[in-house]
Amino acid sequence: MKRLNRRSFLKGLASAATLPVIIPASALGRGQRPAPSERITMGFIGMGSMGMYNLQGFLEKPDVQVLSVCDVNPSGDNYAGSGLKGRDPARELVESYYAENSPMASYTGCDAYPFFWQVLERDDIDAVCLALPDHWHGYMTVMAAKAGKDMYSEKPLSRTIHEGRLMVNAVRKYDVIFQTGSQQRSEQNFRHACELVRNGYIGDVQKVYAQVGGISRPFPHSNPEPIPEGFLYELWLGNAPSAPYHHERVSGGYNTEEGAWRAWRPYSAGHVADWGAHNFDISLWGLGLDHSAPAQIIHASDADENELTLVYDDHPPIIKKKGPHDGMIQFIGTDGWVGVSRGDIWASDEKLLTLEMKPSDTHLYRSKDHRRDFLNCIKTHSLPICDVEIGHSSSVACLTSEICMRLGRTLEFNPIKETFMDEEANHLLTRKMRGPWSL
């Protein structure tokens, strides 16, 4: 096998625009267990907690064949949480799964790579699953699009608004399928709540509450720690500023108060992006505001309810706080309310919970399985339930909120140009990427 390095990877991408836009033969899966030539072949980049979770989910799909896994960490011992993580455990999971579900006593058809370009260079891989820290999302998506790969990528879409727009442009230019991992759109309770709202069953919506937390902060520890053996820490940092290794810097934990990469500014906007990509996203879906951006972000010090408020032209405000009723997202109307969280839904009138939509009502995109929806859209070459532009709209809600909270003042935003009427805020629309990882 030829030696793979970043130079050969970039050289190969230089001609990516000439790749034919076709549905690969391997995407035409049929039956309970299609022949290998008829399966969607996948590679996985990022084998932390969500990467392993997604890997297990896609392995169960009979029309998927996992050909490779990739992570800068061989074992994942320094990733947060329990369970298998890292590229070697990921490969073992794939090979043991296929061995247990086939007549073969063993299976060795999954490659484990330390470098992401080793996955993207492979012509026999149709799609990739990306589960990486937020600061890698923009670069990796653009490179995967240039390589002609369909993508299932974890939320939030991007680290900055500018990177999000570049991601949308690349996905459209290279005509690939992109599913944002905001999987709440594929859960029945969220769809039902949004259909109740969209069809006026709670009257005219007055306001929406989205329970979302705060922003990231500078990394607080200055004492360096030894880099674990085999861990390619410089590649983990990638386009982020150079910084000494510390286990809390790279931890994949979800508690941003205790410390994890989601808590630190170079790598994430914090809880407002991590959960805003879910709860702002459902708020926008219920209001019919996909492909929209706020015109004003009202700082808590100026807001009626002492919490940040997103204002969309001629639409009810979205308030970043827990509402007065049950549910992480609550829609308050003139004739009632509906609240929804994972696994449950509440309403001012219990009859709303089992109400059947009329044929004449607005029926939202129906997906029962976020990953299955992605695979189906590869086969039909159609937009999935949480396409890149929908992911970008939700990300803009998150990131304008982050900037508002960082600056501590109310901001005006141009939804068309995606710029603020504030120069200091405009400087935060993008960030300097450390070379050679630039867009």
Salt bridges, closest charged atoms under 4 A:
GLU38 OE2 - ARG30 NH1 3.61
ASP63 OD1 - ARG372 NH2 2.86
ASP63 OD2 - LYS379 NZ 2.36
ASP88 OD1 - ARG91 NH2 3.88
ASP111 OD2 - ARG122 NH1 2.76
ASP124 OD2 - ARG122 NH2 2.87
ASP134 OD1 - HIS137 NE2 3.86
GLU163 OE2 - ARG431 NE 2.72
ASP175 OD2 - HIS381 NE2 3.22
GLU225 OE2 - HIS246 NE2 3.35
GLU225 OE1 - HIS247 ND1 3.06
GLU234 OE1 - ARG434 NH1 2.98
GLU248 OE1 - HIS221 NE2 2.99
ASP274 OD1 - LYS155 NZ 2.88
ASP274 OD1 - ARG262 NE 3.27
ASP281 OD2 - ARG185 NE 2.85
ASP290 OD1 - ARG185 NH2 2.76
GLU305 OE2 - LYS207 NZ 3.03
GLU305 OE1 - LYS321 NZ 3.60
GLU307 OE2 - LYS320 NZ 3.77
ASP361 OD1 - LYS358 NZ 3.72
ASP369 OD2 - LYS61 NZ 2.49
ASP387 OD2 - ARG172 NH2 2.32
GLU389 OE2 - ARG172 NH2 2.99
GLU402 OE2 - ARG159 NH2 3.01
GLU402 OE2 - ARG406 NH1 3.38
GLU418 OE2 - ARG165 NH2 2.86
GLU418 OE2 - HIS392 NE2 2.96
ASP422 OD2 - ARG409 NE 2.98
GLU424 OE1 - ARG409 NH2 2.78
